[in-house]
Amino acid sequence: MTSNQSSAIEKFRRLHESGCFVLPNPWDRGTARYLAHVGFKALATTSAGFAFSSGVPDRANSLEAMLDHVRDIAEATPLPVNADFQNGYADEPEDVAASVTRCIQCGVAGLSIEDSTGNRQSPLYEERLAVERVRAARQAIDNAKVPVVLTARCEAFLVGDPAPQKVVMKRLVAFADAGADCLYAPGALKLEEIQMIVRAVAPKPINVLVYRPGVTVAQLADLGVRRISVGSALSRVAWAAFARATEEIANEGSFEAFKDLSGSPDLNKIFGR
């Protein structure tokens, strides 16, 4: 563990102790540096955003590609970086532990492990295995003696589970008992659902994913939410603007979309620091 990583971990852990902070998701060095310029206090990678920038669908990047990407983002700014580490790029607990050990070595301040298999027929790991995978990640972190923040995710809302609230509540409590520092149920956006999750895992913090309008930081903070991330939403905002501009050029022969350009001098000033 370098002194920079140690400092980032300390800062990241402090952010989880009180209040509510937004953890935006860059997908390359430039977006990471810009988010730092805006004033955010920590960052998180986005597996989907990175995949789209690589020209592949989410979950298509290899472990090696993801480790290189995580390292790149962690080196881009002094801010703490949480790695969206998907399912740990492994099924069995011992293999998850090995992957987590490698991720820690990339300079991250935190990482998340989810219970999604990537298999449409069986989208979530069986509950006992899911808990053992979190426990293995916890043990890997403890063995490395690098106290990165471990976030455990239940993907029941995202995979279309018929009873997502029930699954999420049970699993997040079990993940907390297995050693997760922070809990996360992406897809939960109803305020009453979020409040129930906050109460169920208290005093451990939860992360809420916001990927559409309709909720504010203040509302989530009032519910006791400690951390808010946006997943691939920022990258998809960028892709939407890119798509509109290119389709306008191709279909209409017009360049009106360029009226909203960021100024090159402004970007050069930011990135020249």
N, C-alpha and C positions, 0 to 999 in steps of 0.2 A: 504494500500500500504506500503510495507516494504521499507527500505532504499535501499536495493539491487535492487528492482524493479524500484524505482524512478531513481536510477543511470542508470540502463539499458535503461529506456525510454528516458532519457535525451541524452544518447549516440546515441540511435537509431534515434531520431529526428534530431540530428546534421548530421548524415550520409546522411539524405535525403535533406539537405540544399544545397549541392554543390558536384560536382564531380560525380563519378560512383563507386559503390561498388558491390562486388559479395556476394550474400546471399545463401550459400550452404545449402543443406537439409539433415541433419542426420536423422536416423530412430531409434536410440537407444542411450543410454548414452555413449557407447564406441565411436560410430562414432561422436557424438557431441564433446566429449573431444578431439578426434583426430583432428577434424577440427579447434578447438580452438588452439591446439598445432601448426598446420600449419601456423596460423596467421590471419585467417579470423576475421573480426571485428563484425560480427553478424551471426545468424543462423536462419533457418526457418524449421519448421517441414514439413514432407511430408505425406499426408494422405495415398497415395498409398504405399510408402515405409514402413510405419508402418503397413499397412494392410498385405503386403506380409510377413513381419516378424512375423505376427500373424497367418499366414496360411490361410488368407481369402482374397477375392478380394477387390479392392478399393471400398469405401463407405459402406462396410459391418460392420465396427466397430460402436459400439453404442456411444452415446454422453458421457456416463460415462467412457467408455474405452478411448475415445479420450481426455477427460479432464485429466485422470490419466497420459496418455502419454505426453500431453503437459506440465503438471506439472513436470514430470520426466526430460524432456529435459531442461526445464527452470532451474531446480535445478542442472543440470550436470556441467554447467560452469557459470562464471560471465557474459558471453556475452549476449547481447540482443537477445531475441528469438521471432520470428514472428510465430504465430500459423496458419497453413493451416486449417481453420475452416470450410471448405467446404460451405454448404449452411446454416450454423448456426444450423444445425440439427433441422430445423423447417421450416414451410411454411409461417405462418402468421407473420407479423411484430412484434407483441407483444411477440410472442414466440421466435423469433430471438433475441429480446432484452434481454429476460430472459437468453438465452444460452450465449450471449455475456457477460453478467454480471458475469456469472460463469467462463467463460474463463479468464476474466480479473483477477479473484481471484487466478488463477494458476501461476501468476508471470510473465506473458508475457509482452513484450514491444510493441507488435503489433499483429494484427490478420486480416485475410482476410475473406470476405463474397462474395460468388459467386452467380450468377443468374441461375445456373444449378439446375434443379429439380430432376435429377436422373431418370426421366420418359422418356423412349424412344419415346413415342407417342407425348409428349410435353416437349422437353428437356430444354427449357428456361422458366422461369417465365414470365408472361405477363409484358410488360414494366412498366406499372404504379406500379404493385405490386413489381417488382424488385427494383424500385427506393424507394418505401416506406420501403422495407426491409433494404436498406442501411441507410435511414434516421432513422429508429428505432435503428440500431446498433450505429449510431452516438449519438443518444439521450441516449442510455444506457451507453456509454463511458462518456458522459458529466455528467450524473447523478452520476456515480461512482466517479467522480473527480479523475480519474486515466487516464492521457492523453496518452493512448496507441495509436499507429499509426493505423488508420483504412484504410485498402486496400480494394477497391471494384473491383471485377473481372467480366468481361463479357466473357462467355465461348463459344461465337458463333463460333469461329474457331474450337474448340475441338468437338463440338456436330454436326458438319457438316451442319451448317446453309447455305442455298443457297446463301445468300448475307452477308457473315460475316463482311466484312469491313464496310459496311453501318450500320449494327446493332451495331458493336463495337463502331464506332465513336459517334453515337447518344447516346448510353447508357453510355459510359464512361464520356461524358460531363455532362449528367444528374446525374450520380453518384457523380461527383465532386461537382456539385451544391447542392447535398443532404448531403454533409459533408464528403465525403471520402478524406483522406489525400494523398493517393497514388492510382494510377489506374493501371489496369493489364488486359491484353487480352492474356492469354496463347494460344499458337498456332500461333501467328503472328511472322513470322521469316523473311519475305521479308523486306529488309532494307527500301524500299520506304513505305511500310505499317507502319513500326515502326515510321518512321519520321513523317508521317501524324498524328499518334496518339500522339506523343510528342507535336507537334504543336497545336493539337486540345485541349489538356487539360492543356497546359502551363498556369501559371507557376507551376502547381502541378506536382510532379514527377511521372514517370511511371516505372513499373517493367516489365522486359522482361524475358520470360522463354526460356532457351536454353537447348535443349534435344538431339541435334545432332550436328556433326561437321559442319563447313562452315561459322562460324561467330566468331569474336574475341571480347574481352572486349574493345579493343581500337576502333574498328569500332562502337560498340554500344555507347560508350562514346562520340564519335564524333557526333553522331546523337542527343545527349542530353539525352540519357537514364541515369537514376539515379541509378537504382537497377537491378541486374541480379540474377535470381534464376535458379536452375536446376531441381526442382521438384523431381521426383522419379529416375532421370537418374543415380545418384551415386549408389543408391540401386540396380538398374538393371545392372550396371557394375559389382557389387559384385555378383549378382545372376548369371550373365553370366559366370564369372570365376568359381563359385561353380558348376554350371551345367557342364561345360567342364571337370572339374576335376573328378566329380563323375561319369559321363558317360564314361570317359576314364577308370576308375577303373572297372566299371561294365561290359563294353563291350570289353575292350582290356586287362584287368588285368595289366595295366601299371600305374605307379605313376609319370610319367614325369611332370605332372602339378605342382608337389611339388617343382620344381626347382625355382619357382617364389615366394616362401614363404616369408612373412615378418618375420624378426627375433624376436623370443620371448624375448630376452634381450632388444631389442629396444622398443617393446611394453610395457614390464614391466617397463622400465624407464619412458616412457610417462605417463602411467596410475598410476605409483607410486607416482607421484607428488601430 
